[in-house]
């Protein structure tokens, strides 16, 4: 007989990975690898058959991927793979130019000593990184840690959805050709951290705005080149 004092008695353990989780990981991998090209229609029936599962977990996975911006839902036409090219990156960077200065200002008011230690650690890892992937991941960790220091987990979730690890690594492999990129990025992170530690909220926001804006300015000329409008 179930104990009145323990309403969870007899409940089975929660599995760490559900079928929907596995479907999400598999479809996400297909999108990010390019196996599913931008614009590809993602039929729930076809995907369910391909993965050997029912349509319900596929539908849940697609909705989750839609929240990350990896697929787009179209009325009466299901889902399609989002274009993750330079145009999409610049749109996301534009959102970050609005979002991240506010994050930095909040972090200056709300950061804890643990957050400060983690910010310094990410800067140190970036300075010492021997390769592009390691430098990228340390840089991203800095921004995500700063979002956590804002005290608002919604900020963290939004920023993580805007800055996909795989896309960031791919782009950085192209930008890493600039010999001073890594040191400049780490130095700007150090300046932002100093403002956050000292509680200079407006300075932190201003420095972050310039930091993200420089990334936008870096990629805009290449975007003009890809759409044929680059000056000759």
Buried (B, 14 or more C-beta within 10 A) or exposed (E): EEEEEEEEEEEEEEEEEEBBBBBBEBBBEBBBEEEBEBEBEBBBEEBBEEBEBEEEBBBBBBBBBBEBBBBBEEEEEBBBBBEBEBEBBBEBBBBBBEBBBBBBBBBBEBBEEEBBEBBBBBBEBBBEBEEBBBBBBBBBBBBBBBBBBBBBEEBBEBBBBBBBEBBBBBBBEEBBEEEEBBEEBBBBBBBBBEBBBEEBBEBBBBBBBBBBBEBBEBBEEBBEEEEEEEEE
